[in-house]
Amino acid sequence: MSETPSLANLEFIPYINDAGQLPEELQGKVGVYAIFDNDKVLHFIGFSRDVFLSLRQHLVRQPEYCYWVKVKTVDRPSRTILQDIREAWIAENGSAPIGDDANWNQPIDVKALMTDAEKANYADPYHDEVAQVKILKNVARRIEAGILEGLRSRGVKADLRFNPKLKEEGLLDLK
């Protein structure tokens, strides 16, 4: 196994480049990555079979923390190697990153983001399942629009399309 690189010695890569795109050189690359906020504070360490696709998902799930990334790609991936690098980076950091939780790896649950009016409408006993699905889809569209607007204001030009089927379940995730 190659030596585990120190997180401190890896270069910061902008999450969004000057053209408004994510680091396309990471498409299809297997590796371990660390995500930092605008002040270069570490928030997440993960590993993936396609680092680029994972970074896209994290950008819509946790946009306020996705400003910088450090990556170690591996040519001959094994889960053990990836986990070992991740654990070494956590040890180097002194603890698990601030945001190391399910919000990074699970679709956005829009039910938790409903306004009081939306909650009341959803809970209305006169609404059948079809009406509830419609309410969930509308909430998902509202949340999606807010996420996309926030990313556009940061200069993101990447094509980010959400899975329409998941909206019916009150979930947001990229296709």
Residue, then its C-alpha position, 0 to 999 in steps of 0.5 A: m500500500s502506498e503511504t497515506p498522505s497527510l491531509a495538511n500536505l494536500e493542496f486545497i482545490p476550489y469546490i467551484n472553479d472560475a467557470g462555475q463548475l465542480p472539479e471535473e478532473l475527479q469524474g470517475k476517480v476513486g478516492v478519499y476527500a475532505i470538505f472545507d468551508n469558506d474559512k478552510v475549516l474541515h467539515f467532512i471526510g468521505f470516500s467514494r467510487d466516484v469522487f465527483l458525483s459525491l461532491r455534487q451530492h454534498l454541494v446540494r445537501q450542505p452548500e454552506y460548507c462546500y468551498w474547498v476540497k482536498v482529495k487523495t485518489v487511488d488507482r487500485p481501490s480497496r475499501t480497507i485502503l480508503q477507510d485507512i486513509r479516512e481514519a488517518w485524516i480523522a486522527e490527524n484532525g484530532s477528532a471527527p470533523i464538525g459535520d460528520d453525520a447523516n446530513w452529508n450522505q442522505p437525501i434531504d428530507v423536506k418534511a423537516l423543512m416545512t413551514d408551519a402552514e405546510k405542516a398544517n396543510y399536510a396534516d389536514p385529515y381531509h387530505d388523502e394520500v394524493a393530496q399529501v404527495k402533491i404537498l410534498k412535491n411543492v415543498a420539495r420544489r420550494i426547497e430545491a429552488g432555494i438551494l439552486e438560487g443560493l448556488r447560482s449566487r455563488g457562481v455555480k453553473a454546473d447542471l444540477r438536476f434533482n430526481p423527480k420521483l424522490k420529490e413525491e416521497g418528500l426527499l431531494d437528491l440529484k439524479 
